[in-house]
Every structure is written in structure tokens, then in C-alpha cells.
């Protein structure tokens, strides 16, 4: 890691982990509850949802389950595969995205972007690699990830993680179209030794027609502690 990367990463860690890494070493995972709105296109109506998100701190895995209008939506990356499906609550599956490299890459990118909700992973996840690609931009990837996924973080002068962006697969019909994707976190609050974003907005930067398709607020945080550290 070169000097520029080391300095920029230290600025980020100082902001997100104000009590140092010792305060979060025992965290195996973080569970987040959210409420918000989402839509599938700029013309679509906003749909209210509540969701639970579990993020692993030591490997690239997460599971997000949302409930909206009697439908349960699952988005996840587990056992080196992406998962995207929707179903009627307690009943049959309505839609399931077939597994493939595009879905896998997109879900790893979602995991990496979730570091603003789970700063413990920055110090607990041994295979994360960081590179400064501009004066205030850090790129992160998982060195064990076969998809080649990466996410770029914009770092403020005080170390605040102002936004992240990447080129992510966007489902258009049955095809996955690589599109610029932007996530913005705000309202950072101290919780269990971490500074966690409590408001999120997510955008597709479609040429000539960018639109926000997801906005939420965190309603609850819970830490899952490894028994090895008790």
C-alpha cells in the first residue's frame, strides 16, 4: 500500500471508527433495519418498504430482505453467488434472477458499498484491498472475489464517506446493462464505536436520464458478536 493510499484510508478509518478498531474487532456481523421508498424507473410510482439487512464483517456476504405490498424481496450475496428474487409473503416465488457472473458482480458491489453501514468490515475483512485512485477517492475490492467487482469511495476533508460509485449491471428486460451507479450516505451517527450512515439515496446515472430509485433511513442497528471474542 503506497503512502497516498495509507493516508487516505487512515482519514476514512478515523472518521468511521472514532474509537479505534479495538471497539469493533468482536463484531461478526451487523444487522440493520430500514424503512424507505423505491421504484423501478423514473416514471414508476414510489413503493414504501421496510427491510432487514445483515452484513458480514469478515467476508463478502450480505442478505437484504424487504417487504412491500405483501411481497418479500431478497437481494443477497452468499456462498460466492448473487441472489435476487421476489415472492408473495409466505407463498410462491414470483420472480428469481438466474445466477450468473453479472448478478454475482453486482451483488459484490452492493456488499462493498455497504461499508458505510458496516465500518467494522474495513478492519475485520482481511481480503479487502484499498487503492487511492485520485486525491480524495479510494477504490476497494475483495482480493478473493472472482468477479472483479470494485467500488470507489469519495472521501471528504474530515474523512466522511460522502458517496460511492461504480459501474454496475442494471437489469433491462432480460439483459444486464452496465450502468454508472451512485450511492450517497448522510446523517452519520455514532453506534457501537462506529460512525454509521442513517440516510441513504441510490441513483442510476443513465445518460441524459439519471434518477434516484432508492431512499431509506436506518431505524435500528444490532451487532452480532463472535463467540471467539467474548
Secondary structure, DSSP 4 states (H G I P E B T S, - for coil): --HHHHHHHHHHHHHHTTT-GGGTTTEEEEEEEEEEEE-SSTTSPPEEEEEEEEEESSSS-EEEEEEETTEEEEEEEETTEEEEEEEETTS-EEEEPPP-HHHHHHHHHHHHHGGGT-THHHHH-TTEEEEEEETTEEEEEETT-TT---EEEEE-TTS-EEEEEEEEEEEETTEEEEEEEEEEEEEEEEETTEEEEEEEEEEE--TT--EEEEEEEEEEEEEEE-GGG-
